[in-house]
């Protein structure tokens, strides 16, 4: 049970002993099912999935014609239904979702050939319809959507074989059409659309088995085609698309059941197959690769639509199945895993299009900061440090320095509990020992606390964890920091 949050700003820190085997346990939780918000608004065939900066999760039901928001606390709200903007512009078949830094939600609709914007206040606006740019370039089967940091929205039309850019002012421009790069490499059935930090737009094509890169200046380049890596590993039906912080592009293909990494797409354009239909090579196959996501650390996660699972691929090429058809193992199954997303804490989210649900997969591994003597998290309070190296059988003092910025407060599980809260709704499962220090920083500066480290701590790890809750972030943790100590 979660402790109550005190009314004043406070930073709460605990030092608990953690047994080594408890580190790295994954937790799978079903976060929404076919009953949707539980108020009669059901979820059917969830394909779209996105996260915002406050820890909210968004899921669209392509057959239930709606979009739901799931808060970090688990509250589910239907944001939009088939009536769309309520002005006669209907929302039918929402397939993809994007969220900008201001919390605006964007939805691409397959059947109604349009896209909507939903503000945090609930104002719904149709951004584009079947007329496309109004100059004869129409939009049909709007399946992909993305938004950049300036508020420009990008959509793809699977049956109109094109992609559009929509500015915040409502100016609509066709970026690419069926002619592709104009050099004979055509664009047929564009689906997923992604952006990099330099403003380049990437479009994956389901029927022409390729991916195009469009620069801010309008230069169009095909970066991968049906030959895949050119080494006998073909690309068939490019379905998912992701770009990491270095500009490396990842393409999943449901026809060839594989994923390709395209590094330096503006230069050498090196293509590598990073997973194929054999999956992890341990009997867990990957069939019909769909959603793909990549993080700053170079880890890639991909969903297998036909194999009902999700794999993690490390930069070193280690492949691990992180969820399968058994779902959470508590009777909530995963069937037709489709879209994946990742939050800043590293948790993975996946939709089950046939099981009408979505799951969160948390990884409770502790991240060490500094050494046994000191540790800090740059740029944000708190800073955690020990006065001298902590040693078994000796008194130890832990100094905690914090601040009052953003109304920071503490939320924490006591030493008698078996879980420590982590950001984005996850918990880290631990095994507490007999030694615990609990103290509070009330926002006035810093505080020290001393205690004796018992001989029973020998050979174990202690972890000091501070959890800061930002009152300006609805239900979210702004910062989590920690110092891991292993006693000799």
N, C-alpha and C positions, 0 to 999 in steps of 0.2 A: 504494500500500500504506500502510495506517495505521501510524504509529509506535507503539511500545510505550508504555504509560502507566507513568511512573516510580512507584516504590512510595511515595515521599514526596509530601506535598501540594505542588503547584507550579502556578504560573501561567505559561504560555508565551505569548509574544507575538511576532509577526513583522510586519515591514514589508516589503511587496513592491510592486513597480510593477505596475499593472494597466492594460492597454490598454482604452480607452473602449468599443470594440465588444463586449467580453466581458461587460459588465454587463447583466444582465437575461435571461440565457439560461435557458430552462425545461428541466428534465430530467424525463423520464417513465420510471418504473420499475415493472415488474410486481412486486407484493409477495406475491402468492399466486395459485396457479392451481388447476386441477381436481384436482391430486394432493394438495391440502390440506397435511397435515403431512409428506407423503412417507413415512409409515409405514403406509399402507393406509387412513387415514381421509381420504376424498375430500371435495371441496367441490363441491356441485351447486346451481346457481341461487342465488348470493349476493344477498340483498336487504338484510339488516341490516348497518349499519356504524356504528361508534362509536370514539372515542378516549378515553384517560384522560390524567391529568396527567403521567404518566411517559413518554409517547411510545409506549405500546402501542396497537395497532390491533386492533379486534375485528370479525370478519366472521361472519355466520350464513348457513348454506346451507339454504334452505327445502325443497329436495328431498333433501338429504343428512342433514337432521335433526341438525345440530350447530352448534357455535360454535367458532371458532378465535381464538387470540390470537397476534399477530405483534409481537415485541419490536423496539425500535429497531435491534438487531443482526441482525434477520431470522430469529430462531428462531421457529418456528411450533409451537403446541401446541393440541391439541383440548381444550377446557375441559369440554364437555358433549356427550353424544350422545343418541340417541333414547330411551335408558333414563331420561332425566330425573334425578330424585333417587335413583333406584335403589330406591325404595320402592313402585313400581307406578304412579307418576305420570309418564307418558311425556311427552317433548318431541317434538312432531311439527309440522313446518312453521314453524320460527322465522323470523319476518319482520322483527322490529325489535329493536334493542339500545339500552340506555342504560347509562351508567357514572356512579357518584357520586364525590365527592371522596376517598373512602376506598379506591377501587379495586374496589368491589363492582360486578358486572356483572348487568344485568337483561335478561331475554329474553321477548318476547311471542311466543306460538305460535298460529298461524292454525288449524291442524287439531285440535290437542289442547285448544283452548279454555282455555289457562292461561298463567301467567307464572311465571318462576323467578328466584331470586336466587342468584348464585354469588359467594362471598367470595374474597378473595385467597388464602386457605388451601385453596380448592377445595371448601368446604362448599356443597352445592346444596340449596335449599329451594324448594318450591312456595309461591308467595304467594297465588295465587287460581286457582280452577278454574271449571268450567262452571256451578257453583251461584251464582257471583257473590257477592252480599253475604249469601246464605243466607236472604234474606227474600222470595224470589220473583223478584228481579231477576237474571236469569241473564246469563252471559257467553258469547257465541258468536262465533267468528272473531276472536280477540284479535290485532289487527294493529299497534296503536300502543302505545308505551311511553315514559315519560319519568320522571325523578326530580328532586326539588328538593334544595336545600341542607340540608334537615332530614331527609332520608331518606324522605320521602313518595313513593310510587310511583303513577303515573297510567297507566291502560290504557284502550284503547278496544275495543269489540266491534262489528265491522262488521255482523254479521247480527243481533245483539241490539239494535242501535241505541242504544248507551249508552256511558258512560265512568264509570270507578270511580277512587276514591282509596283507597290502601292505606297506612295509617300504619306506622311502624316497629314498633309494638306489634301489628300484624295486624288492626286495625280497618278494615273495608271499608265504604265509603259510595258509593252511586251519586250522581254529580254531575249527570248529565243523561241524559234518555231520548229516545225518539222524538218526544215533543211539542216538543222544541227549547226555544224561549224562552217557550212557552205563549201566544204571540200569533199563532199560525198559521204561524210559520216552523219547519217540522219538521226533525228531524235524521234523515237516512237514509244509512246506510253510513259511519259515522265511521271514519276511518283514522288519519292522522298526528295526533299530540298533542304540543303544545309548551307551554313555560312562559316567563313573563317574570320579571324581578327583583322584581316586586311580589307575586308569588304568584298571578297570573292564569293560568288554564288556557285554551288555545286548541285547538279540535278542528276538523279539516278533514273535510268530508263528501263522499264520492265520488259518491253517488247523488242527494243533494238539492242538490248544487252550491252549497255555502255553507260558512261558517266561523263558529263560535260562540266567544264569550269568556265565561268563567265566573270571576267575582271570588271572592276568599277568603270573602266573605260569601254566596256562592251566587247572586248576580245574573247572569242569563244574557242575553247580547245577541248578536244576529246582526250581524257586522261587514262581511260581504260576501255577496252572493247571485249567482244566475245572470246577473244583468244586468252583472256585473263592475264596470267603472268608470262605467257609466251613459252612456257616450259611444259605444256601439256595439261595444265590445270585451267580449264575454261571458265568463263563467267556466263551464266545463263540466268536471265531475269534478275537484274539488279534491283533489289528490294529496299534494303536499309542503307543509311548513309550517316556518317559521323565525321567530325573534324576535331582533332585535338589541338592543344595550345600551340604546338609547333607547326601547325598547318598540314600535318599528315592526315590523309583521308582514308577512311575505312568503309568498305563496300561489302554488304552481305547480299548473297544471291540465293533465292529460294529454289531456282531451277537446278543449279549445280551444287547446292547445299554446301557452300563454303563462304569464307570471308577473305578479302584481299586488303592489304595495306599498301597505299600509294604514297610514298614519301617524296618530298620535294616536287609536288605536282607542277610547280612553275619552272623547274629546272630539269634535273636528271630524270624525274618521274619514274622512280624505281618501284616496281610492283612485286609484292611477295604474298603468297598464299599463307595465311597464319592458322587456319583451321579448315578441315574438310569434313566430309560426311562420316568419317570414323570418329569424330568427336574427340574425346579424351584418350582414345586408343585402349580403353579398358572396358569396352563393351557398352559404353554410353554414347550412342551415335548422335550426329547432328543432321536432322532432316529438314529441308525447306527453311534455310536461314532467313530470318526476317529482321526484327529490330536489332540495332547495334548502337553501342555507346562507348565512348573512349574518354578517359580522364587524363589529368595533367601528369600523372605518374606513368602513363603509357600502358595502363591496363585496359583491355577491351572486353566488353561483355556482349554476347550475342544470344538471341532467342532462336530456338528451333521450333518452328510452327508445327511440323509433322512429328517431332520427337518429344514434344511437351517438356522442354527443359531450357535451361540457360547455362552457358559456359563462360568462365573467366579465362582469359588468355593473358599471361604476364608478358612484359617486354622480353623476358628470357625464353619465351615459348612454352612455359608450363601451362597446361590446359586442365581446368578443374570444372566439373559439373557442380553448380551451386544450388540447383533446385531441379526436381524432376516431376513426373506426373502425380506423385503423391502429395504435392503441394506442401502444406504445413505439417503433414504427418498426423493431423488430428481430424481427418475426414474431409477436409476442404481440398479438393483436387485441382490440379492445373491441367487444363486441356486446351491445346492450340495456343501455346505461348506466342505472343505476337510482338508487342512493343516493350522496349526496356528503357529505363532512365536511371540516373545515378545522382545522389545528393552529395553535398560537400563533405559529409562525414564518411562517404564511401559505401553507403547502403544502396542496394539495387532494388529497383521496382520493376515488376513485369505484369502485363495483362494476360489473362486467359480468355481468348475470344470465344471459345466454345463452352468453357466452364463459367462464363459470365462473372468474372471476378478479377481481382488484382492482389498481388502480394508484395510485401516488403521483406527483403532479406538483409538482416543486420549482421555485421561482423564485429564481434566484441573483442578486438585485439587492442591492447594498450600500446600507445605510442610514447616511447621514452623521450624526455626532454632533458638535455644536459647530462650530468653525471650524478653520482650518489651524493655529491656535495652541493650541487646547485642546478637550477633549471629555470627556464623562462620561456615565455611565448612572446616573440617580438611584436611590438606595436600595440599590444592590448594588455590591460591588466588581466589577471594578476601576474606577479612574478613570484615564483616559489623558490626558496633556497634553504639549504640546511646549514647550520652553524658548525662547520667541520664535518668530516665524513661520519655518517651514522654508523655505529658499530654495535654488535651484539653485546649486551650486558652493560652498556654505557648510557648515561643520560644524553638526550639529544634535544636540540632546540630547532624548531622549524619556524622560519620567518616568512610571513606572508604580507605582501604589499599590494594594495589595490586602489581603486579610485571610485568616484561617484559618477563618472560619465555615463550618459544615457540611462540614468536611473538603474544601474546594475544591482541585481539582487541575487540571492542564492536559492537554489533548489537542490535537495540532496537526500540520499538514502542513508540512514544511520548504520553504524557498524554492525548492528544485529540483523540487518537485512541481508539478502543474498543477491542483490542487484544494485548497480549504480546507474543512475540515469545518464544517458548520452544524448547528443543533439538529434533532432529529426525523429523523435518518438522511439528511438531504440534504447535498449538497456544492455549493459555489459554484465554478464553473469560472472560472479566471483565467489570464492570461498573465503569468507572472513576468518581471520585468526583471532588470537586472544588479545592482541594489542591494538588499541585504537586511540587516536587523539582527535578530539572534536573541538573546534573553536570557530569564532565568528568575527568577521571584520565588519564593523558597523558603518563604514563609509567615511570615517574620520581620518584614516591614515593607514597604519599598519598595526599588527599585533604579533606577539610571540607566544608560543606555548611549549612547555618542556615535558618530557616524559621519558621513562626508562624503556629501552628496547630489550625485551626479555630474551633469555637464551633460546627459547623455543622458536625464535625468528631465524635461527641459523639455517641457511640453505633455502630460505624462502624469499619472495619478493614482496615489497610493500609498494603501494602506489598512492601518491597524493594526488587527488583529483579535485579541481575547482570547477564549478558549474555556474556560469553567469547567465542570468535571464534579463534580456533587454525589454523594458516595458514598452518600447516603441515597436517591438516586433511581436505581433499577435501570436502568443502561444509558442514562440520559438526561443531557442537558446542562441545568444549572440556569440558566445565564446566558450570553448571548453579548453582547459589546459591541464597539464599534469607533469609530475615528476616520478619516474620509476626508480626504485632503489632495490638492489639485490644484496642481501646480507651474506657475508662470507660464512 
